[in-house]
Each structure stands twice: as C-alpha cells, then as structure tokens.
C-alpha cells in the first residue's frame, strides 16, 4: 500500500515541472486584459458609495494609477503594481494542474470556483489599497474625511489582502477544493475510489 502514495507523489512532482511554466505563460498572456478588468472593477466598486463618484483607477503598464477627479492632475496620485495583487494566480494554477486527475469528479467546476475566489480577493485587495491611500496619504483632506478608526480599519484590510491572504490563498484553495486528491497525494486518504470494489472481490 505505501507504494501508491509514493507513486502519486512522484507523478505530482513530475507534473509540477511543466505546470509551473504553463501557469506562468497563461498569466503573462492574460495579464494585460486582467489588469484592465481589475482597475475597472475596483473603480466601479469604490464609486458605489461616493457622492459624487470621483475615484479614478487607470492602468499604465503593470501599474494601477489611483487618484481622485476632484483633485488636480498630478497631485495626490499613486502608482501601485498590479502584479503584487494577482501574482498568486501562478502557484494556484500550477498546484491544481499538477494534481494527477485533477479534472475528474467536478474538477473543472472546482477550478472555476478557485479562480472566482481569487478574482474576488484581487478586486477587494485593490479596493482596500485605494481606500487606505485616500485615508492616509492625501494630507489635510485625508484627516478631514477619514476618522482614525477608518484609517486603522483600511490599514488592517490592506495588510491582510496584501500579505497573509495573497500568500496563503493558493494553498488553501488547492487543499480545500481538492482535499480528497491532496489527502491521497500525501497518503492520508482513509479510502480510495477502488477500495469498495476490492472488498466485493
């Protein structure tokens, strides 16, 4: 019995050698369009509770240039790297594609769920970066429009989405959505799909 987990583990590591470059290539190809989508989504989300709606998020290369239309051009604008927000697409895709048989038993649906959760986290991460920038970096305007509590709150969420969630979410999605495959991979699965048939024979 120990040979099966070792065999699955060996297959996983072999597949990982090509799933990483495949995930990287997909990320590079989709990055320009995805940057535009993230900037548009974050801007629209920020404007929901604004009166008037003045948040502006413009893509310049790999950066989201963040500012407000009620401030003069060139004053109080921030350039933030979008790669820092969505780089975790690479390890997520690589880990999933490296699982032997990942596409079986609703594997495609699980992949869609994983990508959807990542996209939501990326949009929210950019939104909290925008709000933290507005709350702390626009001098007297920030002091007049944001309380100390809101500054601390936006600071917490900006940090949470920027570091803890970004680095742990790929592993959590991989292990959570494909937990049976992952348990089988490390030899902790209590049963295998073939075990009931084996008992009958």
MOKAQUI-V840344 format. One line per field, one symbol per residue. phi: phi as a letter, one per 20 degrees, with the letter a starting at -180 (. if undefined). psi: psi as a letter, one per 40 degrees, with the letter a starting at -180 (. if undefined). burial: I if it has 24 or more other ideal C-beta (glycine too) atoms within 12 Angstrom, else O. A space follows every 50 residues. Layout:
BEGIN
phi = ???
psi = ???
burial = ???
END
This chain:
BEGIN
phi = .fffgffffffgfffffdfffffffffffeggffgffffffffffffgde cfecfccdecmedeedacfedfgndmdcdcffgfedffffffffffffff mfeelmffffffffffffffffffgffffffffffcddmgffffdcefff ffffffffffffdgfgeefgffffffedfffffffendffcdgeffffff f
psi = dddddddddddddddddddddddddddddeddddddddddddddddedeh hihehhhhhhbeihhhaieeiihehfihhhhddddededddddddddehh fdeigfdddddddddddddddddddddddddddddeefbdddddehiddd ddddddddddddcddddddddddddddfdddddddefehdiidedddddd .
burial = OOOOOOOIIOOIOOIIOOIOOOIOOOIOOOIOOIIOIIIOIIIOIIOOOO OOOOIIIIIOOIOIIIIIOOOOOOOIIIOIIIOIIIIIIIIIIIIIIIII OIOOOOOOOIIOOIIOIIIOIIIIIIIIIIIIIIIIIIOOOOOOOIOOOO IOOIOOIIOOIIOOIIOOIIOIIIIOIIOIIIOIIOOOOOOOOOOOOOOO O
END
